């Protein structure tokens, strides 16, 4: 892979209200590599992956399962 074949992407951290909290710059060979790197950033916030003015992917937080409370008898 040559430096000319690398592409610049931005992974935006999005809060629950849809506001951008920050951005991580990614340099990858293709969209698939960028998607893998962006998906790894999903920890606390949703991630939107962009290249120039095109949204490539969106990665939501995993849904948390809340254990049901068991009533003591």
KEDRENRO-413849 format. One line per field, with one value per residue: residue in one letter; residue number from 1; y, x, z of N, C-alpha, C in turn. Coordinates in steps of 0.1 Angstrom, whole numbers. Layout:
<recs>
type <- (A_...)
seq <- (NUM_...)
n.y <- (Y_...)
n.x <- (X_...)
n.z <- (Z_...)
ca.y <- (Y_...)
ca.x <- (X_...)
ca.z <- (Z_...)
c.y <- (Y_...)
c.x <- (X_...)
c.z <- (Z_...)
</recs>
This chain:
<recs>
type <- (X_X_X_X_X_X_X_X_X_X_X_X_X_X_X_X_X_X_X_X_X_X_X_X_X_X_X_X_X_X_X_X_X_X_X_X_X_X_X_X_X_X_X_X_X_X_X_X_X_X_X_X_X_X_X_X_X_X_X_X_X_X_X_X_X_X_X_X_X_X_X_X_X)
seq <- (1_2_3_4_5_6_7_8_9_10_11_12_13_14_15_16_17_18_19_20_21_22_23_24_25_26_27_28_29_30_31_32_33_34_35_36_37_38_39_40_41_42_43_44_45_46_47_48_49_50_51_52_53_54_55_56_57_58_59_60_61_62_63_64_65_66_67_68_69_70_71_72_73)
n.y <- (-12_21_55_72_58_58_69_97_97_106_100_107_114_111_125_115_134_140_158_167_155_152_143_118_113_92_73_53_24_17_18_-4_-10_14_13_-9_2_24_12_0_22_26_31_47_65_70_65_82_76_94_103_129_146_126_103_73_52_43_37_24_24_-6_-23_-23_-49_-50_-66_-82_-74_-95_-106_-110_-138)
n.x <- (9_6_14_-1_-24_-38_-65_-83_-102_-129_-139_-166_-175_-206_-230_-259_-279_-273_-252_-219_-191_-164_-137_-120_-92_-87_-65_-67_-66_-89_-126_-136_-115_-114_-140_-137_-118_-132_-154_-142_-139_-163_-173_-183_-199_-219_-207_-199_-188_-170_-161_-148_-175_-193_-212_-200_-205_-224_-221_-237_-241_-238_-268_-278_-285_-308_-310_-339_-356_-358_-384_-383_-396)
n.z <- (0_-9_1_-14_-18_5_25_41_69_93_125_143_176_191_211_232_225_199_195_184_201_198_177_159_139_111_91_64_43_29_29_44_62_76_88_105_123_133_145_167_183_197_227_249_235_206_173_143_111_87_54_38_26_30_48_59_77_107_141_167_203_221_231_264_287_312_342_354_384_411_432_466_484)
ca.y <- (0_33_66_78_50_60_79_103_96_112_93_116_110_118_123_111_144_142_168_162_157_152_136_110_112_79_72_39_20_16_20_-15_-9_25_8_-17_11_32_3_-2_34_27_28_55_74_66_69_83_76_102_106_142_150_114_94_59_42_47_26_27_17_-19_-22_-29_-56_-47_-78_-79_-76_-107_-103_-120_-143)
ca.x <- (0_14_9_-11_-37_-44_-76_-85_-116_-131_-148_-171_-182_-219_-237_-273_-287_-269_-241_-206_-183_-150_-134_-107_-88_-82_-60_-69_-65_-103_-137_-137_-105_-119_-151_-132_-112_-142_-163_-135_-140_-176_-171_-193_-207_-221_-196_-203_-176_-172_-150_-152_-189_-201_-212_-197_-212_-227_-220_-244_-237_-246_-279_-275_-296_-310_-316_-351_-355_-366_-390_-381_-409)
ca.z <- (0_-10_8_-23_-18_18_25_54_75_106_133_152_188_191_224_230_219_186_194_183_213_194_164_158_125_108_78_61_29_23_38_53_73_84_95_116_133_139_154_179_192_204_241_257_226_192_164_129_103_75_45_31_30_29_59_55_86_120_151_180_215_223_241_277_292_326_348_361_398_416_445_476_488)
c.y <- (12_45_73_71_51_71_84_102_103_104_103_110_118_115_119_121_147_153_161_165_158_144_129_109_98_80_57_37_20_17_9_-14_3_21_0_-8_19_24_1_10_35_22_34_62_67_72_71_84_84_102_118_145_138_105_80_49_49_35_30_19_4_-16_-29_-37_-54_-60_-74_-82_-87_-104_-114_-125_-146)
c.x <- (9_7_-2_-24_-44_-55_-78_-100_-116_-142_-153_-178_-195_-226_-252_-282_-283_-258_-228_-197_-168_-149_-120_-104_-82_-76_-59_-68_-79_-113_-138_-127_-109_-131_-147_-126_-122_-151_-156_-135_-153_-174_-182_-203_-208_-210_-202_-190_-179_-159_-155_-166_-199_-200_-210_-205_-215_-227_-226_-238_-245_-257_-276_-288_-297_-316_-328_-349_-364_-371_-387_-394_-408)
c.z <- (0_-3_-1_-22_-4_17_40_57_88_113_144_164_190_204_222_224_205_184_192_195_209_181_165_143_122_93_75_46_21_33_48_65_82_93_107_127_140_149_167_188_200_218_250_248_213_184_150_121_90_67_36_36_29_42_54_64_99_129_164_191_216_233_253_282_307_333_356_376_403_430_454_482_503)
</recs>
